[in-house]
Amino acid sequence: MAAKISRFMSRLGDKLAPVSFKNQWPIQIMLAGFAFALSFHLVHGLRHLLWDLGFGFEGARLHTYALWEVWLVFVVSVVAIVLI
């Protein structure tokens, strides 16, 4: 009788083991989107700080800074996703 109870408890413990939600693909997509949103907010905030200091208002530089912003958002997002 004790062996049956032990087996039952063992099987029950296997079913009640904690599930890692981080490894499920919908959660990974949400985390990637969250990382992208935070990265964009951070990088665009830095661009606004440069504007407040008076840098980057020239026509050619405005376009160049916009391209740098897109690339930097991508890099920061990938780093954030890897660290999550």
DAUR-V304942 format. One record per backbone hydrogen bond with DSSP energy under -1.0 kcal/mol. CO is the residue of the C=O (numbers start at 1). NH is the residue of the N-H. E is the energy in kcal/mol with one decimal. If there is no record, write none. Layout:
CO,NH,E  CO,NH,E
This chain:
1,5,-2.0  2,6,-2.3  3,7,-2.4  4,8,-2.6  5,9,-2.7  6,10,-2.0  7,11,-2.5  8,12,-2.5  9,13,-2.4  10,14,-1.6  11,15,-1.6  12,16,-1.6  21,24,-1.6  24,28,-2.0  25,29,-2.1  26,30,-2.0  27,31,-2.6  28,32,-2.3  29,33,-2.4  30,34,-2.4  31,35,-2.6  32,36,-2.4  33,37,-2.6  34,38,-2.5  35,39,-2.3  36,40,-2.8  37,41,-2.3  38,42,-2.4  39,43,-2.7  40,44,-2.7  41,45,-1.8  42,46,-1.9  43,47,-2.0  44,48,-2.2  45,49,-1.9  46,50,-1.9  47,51,-2.1  48,52,-2.5  49,53,-1.4  50,55,-2.6  51,54,-1.3  58,62,-2.6  59,63,-1.4  60,64,-1.9  61,65,-3.1  62,66,-1.6  63,67,-2.0  64,68,-2.5  65,69,-2.3  66,70,-2.0  67,71,-2.3  68,72,-2.7  69,73,-2.5  70,74,-2.0  71,75,-2.4  72,76,-2.9  73,77,-2.4  74,78,-2.4  75,79,-2.4  76,80,-2.4  77,81,-2.6  78,82,-2.4  79,83,-2.1  80,84,-1.6
